[in-house]
Structures are given as structure tokens and as C-alpha cells.
Amino acid sequence: MNRQQMLSRLAFRGWDVTYSTGARSGRGGVTFPLPFREQIATEDGVRIVEAGGGPALTGRDGRWDDYVARRLWRRVNRLVPGASVPDLAMVFHPQFEPYVRDRGAAKLVFYIYDDYALQPGWARRNDHRLRTLVDAADLIVASSPRFPETMALPGERTLVLPNGVDESFFHGSGHIPDILAGIPEPRIGYTGWVNRKLDLALIDELSRRHADFNWVIVGPIQEFDMREPRFREAVAVSGRRPNVHFLGRRPHAELPALMAHMTVNLMCYDIGSAPWMKHAYPLKLNEYLASGAPVVSSPIDVVRAGFTDLVATATTPDEWSEAICRAVEGAGPGDRATRIARARESLWEHRADELDGQLTALLDH
């Protein structure tokens, strides 16, 4: 996640960072987990606060949920040494707007990583929270160059900071992971969550057309989407094909090698089922490029605007089939060296340097 990538690097640069995923949810507005009190741990230099028991979010009672959120904000500020009056409050989703209403003099940063209103489960109350954050934020960080337009963000307070890539993704071409070694080339790979955004119907059709290609899907299946019969059936149908391989969740340290040992990497999105992907800047874009392997993608905005010299795009099954075959033959756009060079321009270190500078300037005003 871009949150982990960015916050850990800010901590490395000397920022005192505390992160919380918010209050727990519980039937009847209360929960009793063990341990009952908030727990604090440190990972990659970031202090992580896990909510304890007591008042919990209901998802239905707006006033109660706002109280629970603001209560946790106050408790976190009392728990964390020196954080009673934080300098900055950074919010990553509109659902957390109630947490920062009592932020006092803290500067507000709204870090936007998705076109939230297009995602499933978007609640109407979040429309107001989204606009409240946009209006109140001292700095808005947009992870896609399309968000300022699609989300009507104020240009004078918005920093476009596309997702980056970790250095490790440039060093995956050594030893092939054991889980991949028994799958012959050509290997056509997708890495990421297996959910409604992944066009499984397309993969099923392409795997039928190209029975001599192996289609490798790396990533966990999202249980929430498995409740939908259509998605559940698509997973089952694809899984029955002998040349489709679901590898499940793999350790993050293994992902660079998995991507590097694919013959072609895919970003095949079902935009109809996942309209938010049309405007997104996928994390895997620069990670794929860093691997050096060819990339074929759905025609999402960010690829069409800045990567057509390196990434092939396709819409229909025929176009996908042709683009993948060309990539397997080494005839697609770009080459290994240019793909890697472009990705190296987008290191997370560069992104963190830019945000570090912006946050420092914000506090100096």
C-alpha cells in the first residue's frame, strides 16, 4: 500500500509517525476484544495503534459513530508520547473525517489513493465527509494525475504524487521462485488482489484460446467479492482450466521475483465492475516496469496518457490476444532497458523526498 511505503520513509527521515486503522466495529455499538485497551507496536519506524474495546462503530448511527471516532482520536493523542498536540493529521479515506474534527492547530493533509465515490459500498454520508476534507485540507496529495479533475480538487492546494516503486523490484531476475519453477513459459501473470476489478471472464477466454500459455494469478481472493455468485462462478470456471494457476497470497519479498519471471505481466481490469480503476494509478504499474518484462494493460487513463510507449493496451479479447502474443514474441512497445529506466524515475524515495519537502514547508507557514 502507498500508505505503508510513504509513512515508513517519512519515519526514516525523522518524522514521528503514528498510524491507526481506526475504531473497531461491533454489533450494538460495543466490542470486547482481548486485550481490551489500545495496543501500540512499531513497524518500519511507524508507531501503530490498534483500537481496543468499548464503544464501537455501528455503520448505521452517524452521531454515535462520530463520537466513537473522536474518542479514539483523543485516546491516541493521550497514549502517544508528545502527540497531545500533533503537528499534522493525515487522512487516507473520507470515512476518517470525524477523527480529525478535534485536531486543534494541527495541519490537515488529505492523501487520496482512490476515486472513493466509485468504489463498492460507498455510503452517501461519505459525500459530505469527502467534500469537508477537500475544503479543510491544508494539503491534498493525489496519487493519480486524474484525481484533480475527476474529484474536483483545488489546484493551489493539491500535490500530484503518483505511486512509486521500491528498489527491491529492480532485483527480481535472479533465482526463480520454487512455486513458479514448475510452470512452463510462456507465463502470463497478474499480481494483486483477486476481486471484482480483475477481468476473470477475459482471462478465461484468453486461456481457452491460448492453451499453450500458462496464466498465473498471484494474490489473495477477496472474500467480500466471493459473496457475489457471478464473481464466485468466474473464479471457479477459471480455476478449472489446467493452464490457469491461482498461487494465492505470497510473501511481499517474493513479488519482485515472481513479476520478473513472468513472460508478460497484465493489468486486466473489468472497468464496468470496477469503475474506480479507470482513473487510478495502480501500484503494480511501476513494479511491473521495474521487472523489465513486457506489460499489457486495460486502457486506463494513466497508461493512455503517459505509458503507451512502454505498455500495450487492449480492450476486446481479440486485441488482448494480439497484444499478448506480440509481447511474448518481444515485439510489443518498449524494451527491457527502457521499461526499467522509466520505473527508476518513480522510486518511492523520490516520492518521499517531495512529500517531506511539502510537509516541512506546510509547518513553516
Secondary structure, 3 states (H helix, E strand, C coil): CHHHHHHHHHHHCCCCCEEECCCCECHHHEECCCCCCCEEEEECCEEEEECCCEECECCCCHHHHHHHHHHHHHHHHHHCCCCCCCCEEEECCHHHHHHHCCCCCCEEEEEECCCHHHCCCCCCHHHHHHHHHHHHCCEEEECCCCHHHHCCCCHHHEEECCCCECHHHHCCCCCCCHHHHCCCCCEEEEECCECCCECHHHHHHHHHHCCCCEEEEECCECCCHHHCHHHHHHHHHHHCCCCEEEEECCCHHHHHHHHHCCCEEEECECCCCCHHHHCCCCHHHHHHHHHCCCEEECCCHHHHHHCCCCEEECCCHHHHHHHHHHHHCCCCCCCHHHHHHHHHCCEHHHHHHHHHHHHHHHHHC
